[in-house]
Amino acid sequence: MSKKSKWMAACLIAVIVICSFIGIRRSGEKGMERAALSLNQPMATIADVEVIGKRNAIAFYEWGTDEEYFGIARLKKNLFGWHFDGGSTSVTPKNHKFGWPYSDLREEKPQYAGIFYGKIFDPEIERMTLKGRDGSEYSCPIVEYGSGERFWFILIDQAELSDSIVIAYSQSDEILGQYPSIS
């Protein structure tokens, strides 16, 4: 093997090692958090990261200085790790018992129609459900993070559920709040 061939082989091996290192470094949860924090929002903190399949994730985060915001960052994984793929955020509605933003995911994540999510402010809320107009009801996960703060979310796979009712219950199954309100 000539010197030129050896040099080319050494360079190729170095590139492969560097790319592998970058991929491993950016592939785990820390890589997802770095991708979500690339939003450059002031004082952003990650509340939780939910992996959706092999190459997609949603990071729930809050940020703000004067007003507080709670939102999601959609993340996508490629050969070089996790990257920010879009997101949405809204002002935290502290005068309500819980937040209830909805984000359509059909274009970015075709396996899901959308996601409902929001921060929980009422400490009496024990469970959350999403009730479809047809009467179907789905349990929403509640995630605790930070120093006792909580949020809820649910990924929906049917567009018909995008106009559903979000209901918050106490430990004794009393309805503490719902959105939209039913008169």
TORNUMI-620022 format. One record per atom (N, C-alpha, C): x, y, z; residue number from 0; atom name; residue in three letters. Coordinates in steps of 0.1 Angstrom, whole numbers, padded with zeros to 4 digits. Layout:
! TORNUMI-620022
PT      px      py      pz   num   atome   residu
PT       X       Y       Z   NUM      CA      ALA
...
//
This chain:
! TORNUMI-620022
PT      px      py      pz   num   atome   residu
PT    0009   -0012    0000     0       N      MET
PT    0000    0000    0000     0      CA      MET
PT    0009    0012    0000     0       C      MET
PT    0006    0022   -0009     1       N      SER
PT    0014    0034   -0010     1      CA      SER
PT    0011    0043    0002     1       C      SER
PT    0020    0053    0004     2       N      LYS
PT    0019    0063    0015     2      CA      LYS
PT    0006    0070    0013     2       C      LYS
PT    0002    0074    0000     3       N      LYS
PT   -0010    0081   -0002     3      CA      LYS
PT   -0022    0073    0002     3       C      LYS
PT   -0023    0060   -0001     4       N      SER
PT   -0034    0051    0002     4      CA      SER
PT   -0035    0050    0017     4       C      SER
PT   -0024    0049    0024     5       N      LYS
PT   -0024    0048    0039     5      CA      LYS
PT   -0029    0060    0045     5       C      LYS
PT   -0025    0072    0040     6       N      TRP
PT   -0029    0085    0045     6      CA      TRP
PT   -0044    0086    0043     6       C      TRP
PT   -0049    0082    0031     7       N      MET
PT   -0064    0083    0028     7      CA      MET
PT   -0071    0074    0038     7       C      MET
PT   -0066    0062    0040     8       N      ALA
PT   -0073    0052    0049     8      CA      ALA
PT   -0073    0058    0063     8       C      ALA
PT   -0063    0064    0068     9       N      ALA
PT   -0062    0070    0081     9      CA      ALA
PT   -0072    0081    0082     9       C      ALA
PT   -0073    0090    0072    10       N      CYS
PT   -0082    0101    0072    10      CA      CYS
PT   -0097    0096    0073    10       C      CYS
PT   -0100    0085    0065    11       N      LEU
PT   -0113    0080    0065    11      CA      LEU
PT   -0117    0074    0078    11       C      LEU
PT   -0107    0067    0085    12       N      ILE
PT   -0110    0061    0098    12      CA      ILE
PT   -0112    0073    0108    12       C      ILE
PT   -0104    0083    0107    13       N      ALA
PT   -0106    0095    0116    13      CA      ALA
PT   -0120    0101    0115    13       C      ALA
PT   -0124    0103    0102    14       N      VAL
PT   -0137    0109    0100    14      CA      VAL
PT   -0148    0100    0106    14       C      VAL
PT   -0147    0086    0104    15       N      ILE
PT   -0157    0077    0109    15      CA      ILE
PT   -0157    0078    0124    15       C      ILE
PT   -0146    0078    0131    16       N      VAL
PT   -0145    0079    0145    16      CA      VAL
PT   -0151    0092    0150    16       C      VAL
PT   -0148    0103    0144    17       N      ILE
PT   -0153    0116    0148    17      CA      ILE
PT   -0169    0116    0146    17       C      ILE
PT   -0174    0111    0135    18       N      CYS
PT   -0188    0111    0133    18      CA      CYS
PT   -0195    0102    0143    18       C      CYS
PT   -0189    0090    0146    19       N      SER
PT   -0195    0081    0156    19      CA      SER
PT   -0195    0088    0169    19       C      SER
PT   -0184    0095    0173    20       N      PHE
PT   -0184    0102    0186    20      CA      PHE
PT   -0195    0112    0187    20       C      PHE
PT   -0196    0120    0176    21       N      ILE
PT   -0207    0130    0176    21      CA      ILE
PT   -0221    0124    0177    21       C      ILE
PT   -0223    0113    0170    22       N      GLY
PT   -0236    0106    0170    22      CA      GLY
PT   -0239    0100    0183    22       C      GLY
PT   -0229    0094    0190    23       N      ILE
PT   -0232    0088    0203    23      CA      ILE
PT   -0234    0099    0213    23       C      ILE
PT   -0226    0110    0213    24       N      ARG
PT   -0227    0121    0222    24      CA      ARG
PT   -0241    0128    0221    24       C      ARG
PT   -0246    0129    0209    25       N      ARG
PT   -0259    0136    0207    25      CA      ARG
PT   -0271    0127    0206    25       C      ARG
PT   -0269    0114    0209    26       N      SER
PT   -0280    0105    0206    26      CA      SER
PT   -0289    0103    0219    26       C      SER
PT   -0284    0104    0230    27       N      GLY
PT   -0291    0101    0243    27      CA      GLY
PT   -0300    0113    0247    27       C      GLY
PT   -0304    0112    0260    28       N      GLU
PT   -0313    0122    0265    28      CA      GLU
PT   -0307    0135    0266    28       C      GLU
PT   -0294    0136    0269    29       N      LYS
PT   -0287    0149    0269    29      CA      LYS
PT   -0287    0155    0255    29       C      LYS
PT   -0286    0147    0245    30       N      GLY
PT   -0287    0152    0231    30      CA      GLY
PT   -0300    0158    0228    30       C      GLY
PT   -0311    0151    0233    31       N      MET
PT   -0324    0156    0231    31      CA      MET
PT   -0326    0170    0238    31       C      MET
PT   -0321    0170    0250    32       N      GLU
PT   -0322    0183    0258    32      CA      GLU
PT   -0314    0194    0251    32       C      GLU
PT   -0302    0191    0246    33       N      ARG
PT   -0295    0202    0239    33      CA      ARG
PT   -0302    0206    0227    33       C      ARG
PT   -0308    0197    0220    34       N      ALA
PT   -0316    0201    0208    34      CA      ALA
PT   -0328    0210    0211    34       C      ALA
PT   -0335    0206    0222    35       N      ALA
PT   -0346    0214    0227    35      CA      ALA
PT   -0342    0228    0231    35       C      ALA
PT   -0331    0229    0238    36       N      LEU
PT   -0326    0241    0244    36      CA      LEU
PT   -0320    0250    0233    36       C      LEU
PT   -0319    0245    0220    37       N      SER
PT   -0313    0253    0210    37      CA      SER
PT   -0323    0264    0205    37       C      SER
PT   -0335    0264    0212    38       N      LEU
PT   -0345    0275    0209    38      CA      LEU
PT   -0340    0288    0213    38       C      LEU
PT   -0330    0289    0222    39       N      ASN
PT   -0325    0302    0227    39      CA      ASN
PT   -0336    0310    0234    39       C      ASN
PT   -0344    0304    0241    40       N      GLN
PT   -0354    0311    0249    40      CA      GLN
PT   -0348    0315    0262    40       C      GLN
PT   -0351    0327    0268    41       N      PRO
PT   -0345    0331    0281    41      CA      PRO
PT   -0349    0321    0292    41       C      PRO
PT   -0340    0317    0299    42       N      MET
PT   -0342    0309    0311    42      CA      MET
PT   -0350    0296    0309    42       C      MET
PT   -0348    0289    0298    43       N      ALA
PT   -0355    0277    0294    43      CA      ALA
PT   -0350    0265    0303    43       C      ALA
PT   -0360    0257    0307    44       N      THR
PT   -0357    0245    0314    44      CA      THR
PT   -0365    0234    0309    44       C      THR
PT   -0359    0222    0307    45       N      ILE
PT   -0367    0210    0302    45      CA      ILE
PT   -0374    0204    0314    45       C      ILE
PT   -0387    0202    0312    46       N      ALA
PT   -0395    0195    0322    46      CA      ALA
PT   -0395    0180    0320    46       C      ALA
PT   -0395    0175    0307    47       N      ASP
PT   -0396    0161    0304    47      CA      ASP
PT   -0393    0159    0289    47       C      ASP
PT   -0389    0147    0286    48       N      VAL
PT   -0387    0144    0272    48      CA      VAL
PT   -0394    0130    0269    48       C      VAL
PT   -0403    0130    0260    49       N      GLU
PT   -0411    0118    0256    49      CA      GLU
PT   -0406    0113    0242    49       C      GLU
PT   -0401    0101    0241    50       N      VAL
PT   -0396    0096    0229    50      CA      VAL
PT   -0408    0090    0221    50       C      VAL
PT   -0410    0093    0209    51       N      ILE
PT   -0420    0088    0200    51      CA      ILE
PT   -0414    0080    0189    51       C      ILE
PT   -0413    0067    0190    52       N      GLY
PT   -0407    0059    0180    52      CA      GLY
PT   -0392    0060    0181    52       C      GLY
PT   -0385    0056    0170    53       N      LYS
PT   -0370    0056    0170    53      CA      LYS
PT   -0364    0070    0167    53       C      LYS
PT   -0371    0078    0160    54       N      ARG
PT   -0364    0090    0155    54      CA      ARG
PT   -0372    0103    0158    54       C      ARG
PT   -0381    0102    0167    55       N      ASN
PT   -0389    0114    0171    55      CA      ASN
PT   -0390    0115    0186    55       C      ASN
PT   -0391    0127    0191    56       N      ALA
PT   -0393    0130    0205    56      CA      ALA
PT   -0400    0143    0207    56       C      ALA
PT   -0406    0145    0218    57       N      ILE
PT   -0412    0158    0222    57      CA      ILE
PT   -0406    0162    0236    57       C      ILE
PT   -0400    0173    0236    58       N      ALA
PT   -0395    0179    0249    58      CA      ALA
PT   -0405    0189    0254    58       C      ALA
PT   -0409    0187    0266    59       N      PHE
PT   -0418    0197    0273    59      CA      PHE
PT   -0409    0207    0281    59       C      PHE
PT   -0411    0220    0279    60       N      TYR
PT   -0402    0229    0285    60      CA      TYR
PT   -0409    0241    0290    60       C      TYR
PT   -0403    0249    0299    61       N      GLU
PT   -0409    0262    0303    61      CA      GLU
PT   -0398    0272    0302    61       C      GLU
PT   -0402    0284    0300    62       N      TRP
PT   -0392    0295    0298    62      CA      TRP
PT   -0399    0308    0302    62       C      TRP
PT   -0391    0318    0303    63       N      GLY
PT   -0396    0332    0305    63      CA      GLY
PT   -0389    0340    0316    63       C      GLY
PT   -0390    0352    0315    64       N      THR
PT   -0385    0361    0325    64      CA      THR
PT   -0396    0369    0332    64       C      THR
PT   -0404    0377    0325    65       N      ASP
PT   -0415    0384    0331    65      CA      ASP
PT   -0427    0375    0332    65       C      ASP
PT   -0432    0369    0320    66       N      GLU
PT   -0443    0360    0320    66      CA      GLU
PT   -0437    0346    0318    66       C      GLU
PT   -0444    0336    0323    67       N      GLU
PT   -0439    0322    0322    67      CA      GLU
PT   -0446    0316    0310    67       C      GLU
PT   -0439    0308    0303    68       N      TYR
PT   -0445    0300    0291    68      CA      TYR
PT   -0442    0286    0293    68       C      TYR
PT   -0451    0277    0288    69       N      PHE
PT   -0449    0263    0288    69      CA      PHE
PT   -0452    0258    0274    69       C      PHE
PT   -0443    0250    0269    70       N      GLY
PT   -0444    0245    0255    70      CA      GLY
PT   -0438    0232    0252    70       C      GLY
PT   -0439    0229    0239    71       N      ILE
PT   -0432    0216    0234    71      CA      ILE
PT   -0423    0220    0223    71       C      ILE
PT   -0412    0212    0223    72       N      ALA
PT   -0402    0212    0212    72      CA      ALA
PT   -0403    0199    0205    72       C      ALA
PT   -0405    0198    0192    73       N      ARG
PT   -0405    0186    0185    73      CA      ARG
PT   -0391    0183    0180    73       C      ARG
PT   -0386    0171    0183    74       N      LEU
PT   -0372    0168    0180    74      CA      LEU
PT   -0372    0156    0170    74       C      LEU
PT   -0362    0156    0162    75       N      LYS
PT   -0360    0146    0152    75      CA      LYS
PT   -0346    0141    0152    75       C      LYS
PT   -0344    0128    0151    76       N      LYS
PT   -0330    0123    0151    76      CA      LYS
PT   -0326    0119    0137    76       C      LYS
PT   -0313    0123    0134    77       N      ASN
PT   -0307    0118    0121    77      CA      ASN
PT   -0293    0112    0125    77       C      ASN
PT   -0285    0111    0115    78       N      LEU
PT   -0272    0104    0116    78      CA      LEU
PT   -0263    0112    0127    78       C      LEU
PT   -0265    0125    0128    79       N      PHE
PT   -0257    0133    0136    79      CA      PHE
PT   -0263    0136    0150    79       C      PHE
PT   -0274    0130    0153    80       N      GLY
PT   -0280    0132    0166    80      CA      GLY
PT   -0294    0139    0165    80       C      GLY
PT   -0298    0144    0176    81       N      TRP
PT   -0311    0151    0178    81      CA      TRP
PT   -0311    0165    0173    81       C      TRP
PT   -0322    0170    0166    82       N      HIS
PT   -0323    0183    0162    82      CA      HIS
PT   -0337    0189    0164    82       C      HIS
PT   -0337    0202    0167    83       N      PHE
PT   -0350    0209    0169    83      CA      PHE
PT   -0358    0208    0155    83       C      PHE
PT   -0371    0205    0156    84       N      ASP
PT   -0379    0203    0144    84      CA      ASP
PT   -0391    0212    0144    84       C      ASP
PT   -0392    0221    0153    85       N      GLY
PT   -0404    0230    0155    85      CA      GLY
PT   -0410    0228    0169    85       C      GLY
PT   -0420    0236    0171    86       N      GLY
PT   -0426    0236    0184    86      CA      GLY
PT   -0437    0246    0186    86       C      GLY
PT   -0442    0246    0198    87       N      SER
PT   -0452    0256    0201    87      CA      SER
PT   -0452    0259    0216    87       C      SER
PT   -0456    0271    0220    88       N      THR
PT   -0456    0275    0234    88      CA      THR
PT   -0467    0285    0236    88       C      THR
PT   -0471    0286    0249    89       N      SER
PT   -0482    0296    0252    89      CA      SER
PT   -0479    0301    0266    89       C      SER
PT   -0485    0312    0269    90       N      VAL
PT   -0484    0318    0282    90      CA      VAL
PT   -0491    0309    0292    90       C      VAL
PT   -0484    0307    0303    91       N      THR
PT   -0490    0299    0314    91      CA      THR
PT   -0502    0305    0320    91       C      THR
PT   -0514    0299    0319    92       N      PRO
PT   -0526    0305    0324    92      CA      PRO
PT   -0528    0304    0339    92       C      PRO
PT   -0521    0311    0348    93       N      LYS
PT   -0521    0309    0362    93      CA      LYS
PT   -0534    0311    0369    93       C      LYS
PT   -0543    0318    0362    94       N      ASN
PT   -0556    0321    0368    94      CA      ASN
PT   -0566    0309    0366    94       C      ASN
PT   -0561    0298    0359    95       N      HIS
PT   -0569    0286    0357    95      CA      HIS
PT   -0563    0275    0365    95       C      HIS
PT   -0570    0264    0366    96       N      LYS
PT   -0565    0252    0373    96      CA      LYS
PT   -0554    0244    0366    96       C      LYS
PT   -0555    0245    0352    97       N      PHE
PT   -0545    0238    0344    97      CA      PHE
PT   -0545    0245    0330    97       C      PHE
PT   -0534    0243    0323    98       N      GLY
PT   -0533    0248    0309    98      CA      GLY
PT   -0538    0237    0300    98       C      GLY
PT   -0542    0241    0287    99       N      TRP
PT   -0548    0232    0278    99      CA      TRP
PT   -0544    0235    0263    99       C      TRP
PT   -0532    0238    0260   100       N      PRO
PT   -0529    0241    0246   100      CA      PRO
PT   -0530    0228    0237   100       C      PRO
PT   -0533    0230    0225   101       N      TYR
PT   -0534    0219    0215   101      CA      TYR
PT   -0524    0222    0204   101       C      TYR
PT   -0516    0213    0199   102       N      SER
PT   -0507    0215    0188   102      CA      SER
PT   -0510    0204    0178   102       C      SER
PT   -0512    0208    0165   103       N      ASP
PT   -0515    0198    0154   103      CA      ASP
PT   -0501    0192    0150   103       C      ASP
PT   -0500    0179    0149   104       N      LEU
PT   -0488    0172    0145   104      CA      LEU
PT   -0489    0165    0132   104       C      LEU
PT   -0500    0166    0125   105       N      ARG
PT   -0502    0158    0113   105      CA      ARG
PT   -0491    0160    0102   105       C      ARG
PT   -0486    0172    0101   106       N      GLU
PT   -0476    0174    0090   106      CA      GLU
PT   -0462    0168    0095   106       C      GLU
PT   -0458    0170    0107   107       N      GLU
PT   -0445    0166    0112   107      CA      GLU
PT   -0445    0152    0116   107       C      GLU
PT   -0456    0147    0123   108       N      LYS
PT   -0456    0134    0128   108      CA      LYS
PT   -0469    0127    0123   108       C      LYS
PT   -0469    0122    0111   109       N      PRO
PT   -0482    0117    0105   109      CA      PRO
PT   -0489    0106    0114   109       C      PRO
PT   -0482    0099    0122   110       N      GLN
PT   -0488    0089    0130   110      CA      GLN
PT   -0497    0095    0141   110       C      GLN
PT   -0496    0108    0144   111       N      TYR
PT   -0504    0115    0154   111      CA      TYR
PT   -0511    0126    0148   111       C      TYR
PT   -0524    0129    0152   112       N      ALA
PT   -0531    0140    0148   112      CA      ALA
PT   -0527    0153    0155   112       C      ALA
PT   -0524    0151    0168   113       N      GLY
PT   -0520    0162    0176   113      CA      GLY
PT   -0516    0159    0191   113       C      GLY
PT   -0514    0169    0198   114       N      ILE
PT   -0511    0167    0213   114      CA      ILE
PT   -0517    0178    0221   114       C      ILE
PT   -0524    0174    0231   115       N      PHE
PT   -0529    0183    0242   115      CA      PHE
PT   -0519    0183    0253   115       C      PHE
PT   -0517    0194    0259   116       N      TYR
PT   -0507    0194    0271   116      CA      TYR
PT   -0509    0206    0279   116       C      TYR
PT   -0504    0207    0291   117       N      GLY
PT   -0505    0219    0299   117      CA      GLY
PT   -0500    0217    0313   117       C      GLY
PT   -0496    0228    0319   118       N      LYS
PT   -0491    0228    0332   118      CA      LYS
PT   -0503    0227    0342   118       C      LYS
PT   -0501    0220    0353   119       N      ILE
PT   -0512    0218    0363   119      CA      ILE
PT   -0509    0228    0375   119       C      ILE
PT   -0519    0236    0379   120       N      PHE
PT   -0516    0246    0389   120      CA      PHE
PT   -0524    0242    0402   120       C      PHE
PT   -0535    0235    0401   121       N      ASP
PT   -0543    0231    0413   121      CA      ASP
PT   -0537    0219    0419   121       C      ASP
PT   -0532    0219    0431   122       N      PRO
PT   -0526    0207    0437   122      CA      PRO
PT   -0536    0196    0440   122       C      PRO
PT   -0549    0199    0439   123       N      GLU
PT   -0559    0189    0442   123      CA      GLU
PT   -0562    0180    0430   123       C      GLU
PT   -0557    0184    0418   124       N      ILE
PT   -0559    0176    0406   124      CA      ILE
PT   -0551    0163    0407   124       C      ILE
PT   -0558    0152    0406   125       N      GLU
PT   -0552    0139    0407   125      CA      GLU
PT   -0551    0132    0394   125       C      GLU
PT   -0561    0134    0385   126       N      ARG
PT   -0560    0128    0372   126      CA      ARG
PT   -0567    0137    0362   126       C      ARG
PT   -0563    0135    0349   127       N      MET
PT   -0568    0143    0338   127      CA      MET
PT   -0573    0133    0327   127       C      MET
PT   -0584    0136    0320   128       N      THR
PT   -0589    0128    0309   128      CA      THR
PT   -0592    0137    0297   128       C      THR
PT   -0593    0131    0286   129       N      LEU
PT   -0597    0137    0274   129      CA      LEU
PT   -0609    0130    0269   129       C      LEU
PT   -0620    0137    0268   130       N      LYS
PT   -0633    0131    0265   130      CA      LYS
PT   -0637    0136    0251   130       C      LYS
PT   -0639    0126    0242   131       N      GLY
PT   -0643    0129    0228   131      CA      GLY
PT   -0657    0132    0227   131       C      GLY
PT   -0661    0139    0216   132       N      ARG
PT   -0675    0143    0215   132      CA      ARG
PT   -0684    0131    0214   132       C      ARG
PT   -0678    0119    0210   133       N      ASP
PT   -0686    0107    0209   133      CA      ASP
PT   -0687    0100    0223   133       C      ASP
PT   -0682    0105    0233   134       N      GLY
PT   -0683    0099    0246   134      CA      GLY
PT   -0671    0091    0250   134       C      GLY
PT   -0662    0088    0241   135       N      SER
PT   -0650    0081    0245   135      CA      SER
PT   -0641    0089    0254   135       C      SER
PT   -0634    0082    0263   136       N      GLU
PT   -0626    0089    0273   136      CA      GLU
PT   -0612    0083    0274   136       C      GLU
PT   -0602    0091    0274   137       N      TYR
PT   -0588    0087    0275   137      CA      TYR
PT   -0581    0093    0287   137       C      TYR
PT   -0573    0085    0293   138       N      SER
PT   -0565    0089    0305   138      CA      SER
PT   -0553    0097    0300   138       C      SER
PT   -0550    0108    0306   139       N      CYS
PT   -0538    0116    0303   139      CA      CYS
PT   -0527    0114    0313   139       C      CYS
PT   -0515    0111    0309   140       N      PRO
PT   -0504    0110    0318   140      CA      PRO
PT   -0501    0123    0325   140       C      PRO
PT   -0498    0123    0338   141       N      ILE
PT   -0494    0134    0346   141      CA      ILE
PT   -0479    0132    0349   141       C      ILE
PT   -0471    0142    0346   142       N      VAL
PT   -0456    0141    0349   142      CA      VAL
PT   -0452    0151    0359   142       C      VAL
PT   -0445    0146    0369   143       N      GLU
PT   -0440    0156    0380   143      CA      GLU
PT   -0425    0159    0376   143       C      GLU
PT   -0422    0171    0378   144       N      TYR
PT   -0408    0175    0375   144      CA      TYR
PT   -0404    0186    0384   144       C      TYR
PT   -0391    0190    0384   145       N      GLY
PT   -0386    0201    0392   145      CA      GLY
PT   -0389    0198    0407   145       C      GLY
PT   -0393    0209    0413   146       N      SER
PT   -0396    0208    0428   146      CA      SER
PT   -0411    0207    0430   146       C      SER
PT   -0417    0196    0425   147       N      GLY
PT   -0432    0193    0427   147      CA      GLY
PT   -0441    0199    0417   147       C      GLY
PT   -0435    0204    0406   148       N      GLU
PT   -0444    0210    0395   148      CA      GLU
PT   -0449    0198    0387   148       C      GLU
PT   -0461    0200    0380   149       N      ARG
PT   -0466    0189    0372   149      CA      ARG
PT   -0472    0195    0359   149       C      ARG
PT   -0473    0186    0349   150       N      PHE
PT   -0480    0189    0337   150      CA      PHE
PT   -0486    0176    0332   150       C      PHE
PT   -0496    0178    0323   151       N      TRP
PT   -0503    0166    0317   151      CA      TRP
PT   -0501    0167    0302   151       C      TRP
PT   -0503    0156    0295   152       N      PHE
PT   -0503    0156    0281   152      CA      PHE
PT   -0510    0143    0276   152       C      PHE
PT   -0514    0144    0263   153       N      ILE
PT   -0519    0132    0256   153      CA      ILE
PT   -0517    0134    0241   153       C      ILE
PT   -0511    0124    0235   154       N      LEU
PT   -0510    0124    0220   154      CA      LEU
PT   -0522    0117    0215   154       C      LEU
PT   -0528    0123    0205   155       N      ILE
PT   -0540    0117    0199   155      CA      ILE
PT   -0537    0113    0184   155       C      ILE
PT   -0543    0102    0180   156       N      ASP
PT   -0541    0097    0167   156      CA      ASP
PT   -0552    0099    0158   156       C      ASP
PT   -0563    0106    0162   157       N      GLN
PT   -0574    0108    0154   157      CA      GLN
PT   -0578    0123    0154   157       C      GLN
PT   -0579    0128    0142   158       N      ALA
PT   -0583    0142    0140   158      CA      ALA
PT   -0596    0146    0147   158       C      ALA
PT   -0605    0136    0148   159       N      GLU
PT   -0618    0139    0154   159      CA      GLU
PT   -0617    0143    0169   159       C      GLU
PT   -0606    0139    0175   160       N      LEU
PT   -0604    0142    0189   160      CA      LEU
PT   -0599    0156    0192   160       C      LEU
PT   -0595    0163    0181   161       N      SER
PT   -0589    0176    0183   161      CA      SER
PT   -0599    0186    0190   161       C      SER
PT   -0612    0183    0189   162       N      ASP
PT   -0622    0192    0195   162      CA      ASP
PT   -0628    0186    0208   162       C      ASP
PT   -0620    0178    0215   163       N      SER
PT   -0624    0171    0227   163      CA      SER
PT   -0624    0180    0239   163       C      SER
PT   -0629    0175    0250   164       N      ILE
PT   -0630    0182    0263   164      CA      ILE
PT   -0619    0176    0272   164       C      ILE
PT   -0612    0185    0278   165       N      VAL
PT   -0601    0181    0288   165      CA      VAL
PT   -0608    0183    0302   165       C      VAL
PT   -0607    0172    0310   166       N      ILE
PT   -0614    0173    0323   166      CA      ILE
PT   -0603    0169    0334   166       C      ILE
PT   -0603    0177    0345   167       N      ALA
PT   -0595    0175    0356   167      CA      ALA
PT   -0603    0170    0368   167       C      ALA
PT   -0598    0160    0375   168       N      TYR
PT   -0605    0153    0386   168      CA      TYR
PT   -0597    0154    0399   168       C      TYR
PT   -0604    0154    0410   169       N      SER
PT   -0598    0153    0423   169      CA      SER
PT   -0596    0139    0426   169       C      SER
PT   -0590    0136    0438   170       N      GLN
PT   -0588    0122    0443   170      CA      GLN
PT   -0602    0115    0444   170       C      GLN
PT   -0612    0122    0448   171       N      SER
PT   -0626    0117    0450   171      CA      SER
PT   -0634    0117    0437   171       C      SER
PT   -0628    0119    0426   172       N      ASP
PT   -0634    0119    0413   172      CA      ASP
PT   -0644    0131    0411   172       C      ASP
PT   -0642    0142    0419   173       N      GLU
PT   -0650    0154    0416   173      CA      GLU
PT   -0643    0161    0405   173       C      GLU
PT   -0651    0167    0396   174       N      ILE
PT   -0646    0174    0385   174      CA      ILE
PT   -0642    0188    0390   174       C      ILE
PT   -0629    0191    0389   175       N      LEU
PT   -0623    0204    0393   175      CA      LEU
PT   -0623    0214    0383   175       C      LEU
PT   -0623    0210    0370   176       N      GLY
PT   -0623    0219    0359   176      CA      GLY
PT   -0624    0212    0346   176       C      GLY
PT   -0628    0219    0336   177       N      GLN
PT   -0628    0213    0322   177      CA      GLN
PT   -0627    0224    0312   177       C      GLN
PT   -0621    0221    0300   178       N      TYR
PT   -0620    0230    0290   178      CA      TYR
PT   -0623    0223    0277   178       C      TYR
PT   -0631    0228    0268   179       N      PRO
PT   -0639    0240    0270   179      CA      PRO
PT   -0651    0237    0280   179       C      PRO
PT   -0655    0247    0286   180       N      SER
PT   -0666    0246    0296   180      CA      SER
PT   -0679    0242    0289   180       C      SER
PT   -0687    0233    0295   181       N      ILE
PT   -0700    0229    0290   181      CA      ILE
PT   -0710    0236    0298   181       C      ILE
PT   -0719    0243    0292   182       N      SER
PT   -0729    0250    0299   182      CA      SER
PT   -0741    0241    0301   182       C      SER
//
